[in-house]
Amino acid sequence: MDLLEADVVAIDGSRFKALNAKAKNYTRGKLRQKLGKIDKAIDRYLGELDRADAVFEQTGTVLPEARMERTLGTSAKRGGALPVN
């Protein structure tokens, strides 16, 4: 049948465990919902940055880190990801 014409044929013996738990799979609806939450978190974060800039321009002082941390979440202070909730 001449299915293979190459001189060298390699077969990869990798095995992967499948996982399709309800909490870990994504449907189009779940993705839309998650992306919506991410967009809201980004908008909220950018709004807080604009507000902090406005306060700084008016008063010359920076908002306290504790207040920003409450607004943005503790991971944002360390340079981590934005909260999605």
VMD Tcl script that builds the backbone (N, CA, C; Angstrom):
set m [mol new atoms 255]
animate dup $m
set s [atomselect $m all]
$s set {name element resname resid chain x y z} {
  {N N MET 1 A 0.823 -1.202 0.000}
  {CA C MET 1 A 0.000 0.000 0.000}
  {C C MET 1 A 0.862 1.257 0.000}
  {N N ASP 2 A 2.143 1.155 0.331}
  {CA C ASP 2 A 3.072 2.296 0.343}
  {C C ASP 2 A 2.524 3.491 1.145}
  {N N LEU 3 A 2.090 3.214 2.367}
  {CA C LEU 3 A 1.562 4.287 3.206}
  {C C LEU 3 A 2.657 5.191 3.739}
  {N N LEU 4 A 3.846 4.655 3.988}
  {CA C LEU 4 A 4.967 5.442 4.499}
  {C C LEU 4 A 6.099 5.431 3.489}
  {N N GLU 5 A 6.545 6.608 3.101}
  {CA C GLU 5 A 7.650 6.695 2.170}
  {C C GLU 5 A 8.938 7.136 2.839}
  {N N ALA 6 A 8.886 7.574 4.078}
  {CA C ALA 6 A 10.061 8.096 4.766}
  {C C ALA 6 A 11.012 6.968 5.134}
  {N N ASP 7 A 12.285 7.334 5.246}
  {CA C ASP 7 A 13.290 6.355 5.645}
  {C C ASP 7 A 13.256 6.103 7.149}
  {N N VAL 8 A 12.872 7.115 7.922}
  {CA C VAL 8 A 12.862 7.001 9.379}
  {C C VAL 8 A 11.449 7.293 9.879}
  {N N VAL 9 A 10.969 6.429 10.735}
  {CA C VAL 9 A 9.665 6.634 11.352}
  {C C VAL 9 A 9.878 6.606 12.853}
  {N N ALA 10 A 9.370 7.628 13.570}
  {CA C ALA 10 A 9.496 7.699 15.025}
  {C C ALA 10 A 8.111 7.626 15.641}
  {N N ILE 11 A 8.007 6.897 16.729}
  {CA C ILE 11 A 6.748 6.784 17.448}
  {C C ILE 11 A 6.985 7.262 18.866}
  {N N ASP 12 A 6.186 8.206 19.296}
  {CA C ASP 12 A 6.292 8.754 20.641}
  {C C ASP 12 A 5.414 7.923 21.564}
  {N N GLY 13 A 5.970 7.462 22.664}
  {CA C GLY 13 A 5.221 6.613 23.585}
  {C C GLY 13 A 4.663 7.368 24.773}
  {N N SER 14 A 4.451 8.675 24.641}
  {CA C SER 14 A 3.934 9.474 25.761}
  {C C SER 14 A 2.520 9.050 26.116}
  {N N ARG 15 A 2.233 9.134 27.417}
  {CA C ARG 15 A 0.890 8.838 27.901}
  {C C ARG 15 A 0.406 10.047 28.685}
  {N N PHE 16 A -0.834 10.389 28.499}
  {CA C PHE 16 A -1.419 11.522 29.199}
  {C C PHE 16 A -2.691 11.070 29.882}
  {N N LYS 17 A -2.841 11.489 31.133}
  {CA C LYS 17 A -4.048 11.138 31.875}
  {C C LYS 17 A -5.125 12.176 31.543}
  {N N ALA 18 A -6.262 11.713 31.125}
  {CA C ALA 18 A -7.364 12.610 30.794}
  {C C ALA 18 A -8.080 13.039 32.070}
  {N N LEU 19 A -8.492 14.283 32.118}
  {CA C LEU 19 A -9.231 14.803 33.262}
  {C C LEU 19 A -10.331 15.707 32.731}
  {N N ASN 20 A -11.553 15.346 33.000}
  {CA C ASN 20 A -12.668 16.149 32.531}
  {C C ASN 20 A -13.662 16.371 33.666}
  {N N ALA 21 A -13.131 16.759 34.812}
  {CA C ALA 21 A -13.997 17.043 35.954}
  {C C ALA 21 A -14.859 18.261 35.634}
  {N N LYS 22 A -16.045 18.299 36.166}
  {CA C LYS 22 A -16.978 19.390 35.878}
  {C C LYS 22 A -16.385 20.753 36.247}
  {N N ALA 23 A -15.613 20.808 37.324}
  {CA C ALA 23 A -15.023 22.070 37.759}
  {C C ALA 23 A -13.849 22.501 36.877}
  {N N LYS 24 A -13.265 21.570 36.123}
  {CA C LYS 24 A -12.065 21.903 35.347}
  {C C LYS 24 A -12.300 21.964 33.846}
  {N N ASN 25 A -13.488 21.648 33.386}
  {CA C ASN 25 A -13.734 21.763 31.954}
  {C C ASN 25 A -14.406 23.100 31.667}
  {N N TYR 26 A -14.307 23.563 30.441}
  {CA C TYR 26 A -14.847 24.866 30.082}
  {C C TYR 26 A -15.747 24.745 28.866}
  {N N THR 27 A -16.923 25.306 29.006}
  {CA C THR 27 A -17.831 25.412 27.875}
  {C C THR 27 A -17.747 26.848 27.363}
  {N N ARG 28 A -18.374 27.117 26.249}
  {CA C ARG 28 A -18.379 28.501 25.733}
  {C C ARG 28 A -19.009 29.453 26.742}
  {N N GLY 29 A -20.066 29.004 27.402}
  {CA C GLY 29 A -20.722 29.840 28.407}
  {C C GLY 29 A -19.821 30.145 29.589}
  {N N LYS 30 A -19.126 29.111 30.080}
  {CA C LYS 30 A -18.198 29.318 31.203}
  {C C LYS 30 A -17.079 30.266 30.823}
  {N N LEU 31 A -16.563 30.126 29.592}
  {CA C LEU 31 A -15.495 31.018 29.142}
  {C C LEU 31 A -15.992 32.457 29.034}
  {N N ARG 32 A -17.194 32.653 28.496}
  {CA C ARG 32 A -17.751 34.015 28.402}
  {C C ARG 32 A -17.900 34.620 29.793}
  {N N GLN 33 A -18.392 33.813 30.736}
  {CA C GLN 33 A -18.582 34.300 32.102}
  {C C GLN 33 A -17.239 34.650 32.744}
  {N N LYS 34 A -16.254 33.787 32.590}
  {CA C LYS 34 A -14.940 34.035 33.180}
  {C C LYS 34 A -14.283 35.258 32.555}
  {N N LEU 35 A -14.380 35.386 31.227}
  {CA C LEU 35 A -13.812 36.558 30.558}
  {C C LEU 35 A -14.527 37.834 30.989}
  {N N GLY 36 A -15.829 37.750 31.215}
  {CA C GLY 36 A -16.567 38.908 31.717}
  {C C GLY 36 A -16.075 39.335 33.089}
  {N N LYS 37 A -15.837 38.355 33.969}
  {CA C LYS 37 A -15.312 38.667 35.306}
  {C C LYS 37 A -13.922 39.278 35.222}
  {N N ILE 38 A -13.099 38.755 34.324}
  {CA C ILE 38 A -11.754 39.296 34.157}
  {C C ILE 38 A -11.824 40.730 33.648}
  {N N ASP 39 A -12.692 40.994 32.672}
  {CA C ASP 39 A -12.857 42.357 32.151}
  {C C ASP 39 A -13.310 43.320 33.243}
  {N N LYS 40 A -14.257 42.882 34.099}
  {CA C LYS 40 A -14.716 43.722 35.207}
  {C C LYS 40 A -13.586 44.006 36.184}
  {N N ALA 41 A -12.765 42.989 36.478}
  {CA C ALA 41 A -11.647 43.178 37.408}
  {C C ALA 41 A -10.634 44.160 36.823}
  {N N ILE 42 A -10.378 44.062 35.530}
  {CA C ILE 42 A -9.431 44.986 34.887}
  {C C ILE 42 A -10.003 46.405 34.913}
  {N N ASP 43 A -11.293 46.561 34.598}
  {CA C ASP 43 A -11.921 47.882 34.643}
  {C C ASP 43 A -11.859 48.480 36.046}
  {N N ARG 44 A -12.147 47.631 37.053}
  {CA C ARG 44 A -12.092 48.103 38.439}
  {C C ARG 44 A -10.673 48.537 38.806}
  {N N TYR 45 A -9.693 47.757 38.398}
  {CA C TYR 45 A -8.290 48.075 38.687}
  {C C TYR 45 A -7.880 49.378 38.004}
  {N N LEU 46 A -8.225 49.529 36.729}
  {CA C LEU 46 A -7.869 50.753 36.011}
  {C C LEU 46 A -8.585 51.961 36.605}
  {N N GLY 47 A -9.823 51.778 37.058}
  {CA C GLY 47 A -10.544 52.857 37.728}
  {C C GLY 47 A -9.853 53.281 39.008}
  {N N GLU 48 A -9.388 52.307 39.779}
  {CA C GLU 48 A -8.656 52.630 41.012}
  {C C GLU 48 A -7.349 53.354 40.704}
  {N N LEU 49 A -6.669 52.953 39.646}
  {CA C LEU 49 A -5.435 53.650 39.268}
  {C C LEU 49 A -5.733 55.087 38.865}
  {N N ASP 50 A -6.806 55.300 38.090}
  {CA C ASP 50 A -7.193 56.659 37.700}
  {C C ASP 50 A -7.546 57.490 38.925}
  {N N ARG 51 A -8.276 56.872 39.858}
  {CA C ARG 51 A -8.643 57.583 41.082}
  {C C ARG 51 A -7.408 57.930 41.903}
  {N N ALA 52 A -6.474 57.000 41.992}
  {CA C ALA 52 A -5.237 57.260 42.733}
  {C C ALA 52 A -4.440 58.373 42.067}
  {N N ASP 53 A -4.412 58.386 40.734}
  {CA C ASP 53 A -3.718 59.463 40.022}
  {C C ASP 53 A -4.381 60.808 40.280}
  {N N ALA 54 A -5.714 60.831 40.295}
  {CA C ALA 54 A -6.435 62.078 40.553}
  {C C ALA 54 A -6.153 62.588 41.960}
  {N N VAL 55 A -6.152 61.684 42.933}
  {CA C VAL 55 A -5.841 62.079 44.318}
  {C C VAL 55 A -4.418 62.621 44.390}
  {N N PHE 56 A -3.505 61.970 43.714}
  {CA C PHE 56 A -2.114 62.426 43.741}
  {C C PHE 56 A -1.968 63.797 43.093}
  {N N GLU 57 A -2.663 64.022 41.977}
  {CA C GLU 57 A -2.579 65.319 41.308}
  {C C GLU 57 A -3.167 66.428 42.168}
  {N N GLN 58 A -4.237 66.146 42.903}
  {CA C GLN 58 A -4.890 67.154 43.737}
  {C C GLN 58 A -4.144 67.419 45.033}
  {N N THR 59 A -3.652 66.367 45.657}
  {CA C THR 59 A -3.082 66.530 46.997}
  {C C THR 59 A -1.575 66.349 47.043}
  {N N GLY 60 A -1.017 65.681 46.071}
  {CA C GLY 60 A 0.416 65.406 46.092}
  {C C GLY 60 A 0.778 64.236 46.982}
  {N N THR 61 A -0.239 63.544 47.493}
  {CA C THR 61 A 0.033 62.379 48.340}
  {C C THR 61 A -0.464 61.121 47.651}
  {N N VAL 62 A 0.149 60.024 48.000}
  {CA C VAL 62 A -0.208 58.728 47.441}
  {C C VAL 62 A -1.202 58.061 48.365}
  {N N LEU 63 A -2.173 57.358 47.779}
  {CA C LEU 63 A -3.115 56.607 48.613}
  {C C LEU 63 A -2.371 55.569 49.437}
  {N N PRO 64 A -2.797 55.337 50.665}
  {CA C PRO 64 A -2.134 54.316 51.482}
  {C C PRO 64 A -2.204 52.938 50.825}
  {N N GLU 65 A -1.135 52.178 50.952}
  {CA C GLU 65 A -1.082 50.842 50.350}
  {C C GLU 65 A -2.161 49.925 50.904}
  {N N ALA 66 A -2.479 50.060 52.181}
  {CA C ALA 66 A -3.481 49.183 52.781}
  {C C ALA 66 A -4.830 49.369 52.088}
  {N N ARG 67 A -5.154 50.603 51.738}
  {CA C ARG 67 A -6.438 50.855 51.074}
  {C C ARG 67 A -6.427 50.269 49.669}
  {N N MET 68 A -5.334 50.442 48.942}
  {CA C MET 68 A -5.216 49.885 47.610}
  {C C MET 68 A -5.232 48.362 47.680}
  {N N GLU 69 A -4.586 47.811 48.715}
  {CA C GLU 69 A -4.542 46.353 48.871}
  {C C GLU 69 A -5.939 45.785 49.088}
  {N N ARG 70 A -6.764 46.469 49.890}
  {CA C ARG 70 A -8.137 46.016 50.105}
  {C C ARG 70 A -8.924 46.050 48.803}
  {N N THR 71 A -8.665 47.063 47.999}
  {CA C THR 71 A -9.399 47.216 46.745}
  {C C THR 71 A -8.949 46.197 45.716}
  {N N LEU 72 A -7.636 45.993 45.598}
  {CA C LEU 72 A -7.093 45.178 44.529}
  {C C LEU 72 A -6.827 43.740 44.931}
  {N N GLY 73 A -6.758 43.455 46.206}
  {CA C GLY 73 A -6.430 42.107 46.662}
  {C C GLY 73 A -4.964 42.034 47.039}
  {N N THR 74 A -4.617 41.116 47.909}
  {CA C THR 74 A -3.251 41.041 48.414}
  {C C THR 74 A -2.258 40.640 47.344}
  {N N SER 75 A -2.668 39.852 46.337}
  {CA C SER 75 A -1.725 39.417 45.310}
  {C C SER 75 A -1.310 40.569 44.414}
  {N N ALA 76 A -2.168 41.600 44.255}
  {CA C ALA 76 A -1.820 42.722 43.396}
  {C C ALA 76 A -0.646 43.505 43.988}
  {N N LYS 77 A -0.584 43.586 45.319}
  {CA C LYS 77 A 0.509 44.302 45.961}
  {C C LYS 77 A 1.841 43.616 45.679}
  {N N ARG 78 A 1.828 42.298 45.594}
  {CA C ARG 78 A 3.044 41.553 45.347}
  {C C ARG 78 A 3.337 41.409 43.851}
  {N N GLY 79 A 2.506 42.022 43.010}
  {CA C GLY 79 A 2.722 41.929 41.579}
  {C C GLY 79 A 2.046 40.722 40.963}
  {N N GLY 80 A 1.131 40.100 41.682}
  {CA C GLY 80 A 0.447 38.913 41.182}
  {C C GLY 80 A -0.732 39.251 40.310}
  {N N ALA 81 A -1.545 38.274 40.074}
  {CA C ALA 81 A -2.701 38.435 39.192}
  {C C ALA 81 A -3.798 39.228 39.888}
  {N N LEU 82 A -4.632 39.846 39.094}
  {CA C LEU 82 A -5.765 40.594 39.622}
  {C C LEU 82 A -6.824 39.629 40.122}
  {N N PRO 83 A -7.540 40.017 41.165}
  {CA C PRO 83 A -8.635 39.159 41.618}
  {C C PRO 83 A -9.744 39.155 40.584}
  {N N VAL 84 A -10.425 38.048 40.422}
  {CA C VAL 84 A -11.454 37.922 39.408}
  {C C VAL 84 A -12.840 38.081 40.013}
  {N N ASN 85 A -12.980 37.973 41.309}
  {CA C ASN 85 A -14.303 38.041 41.956}
  {C C ASN 85 A -14.895 39.405 41.830}
}
mol reanalyze $m
mol bondsrecalc $m
mol representation Tube
mol addrep $m
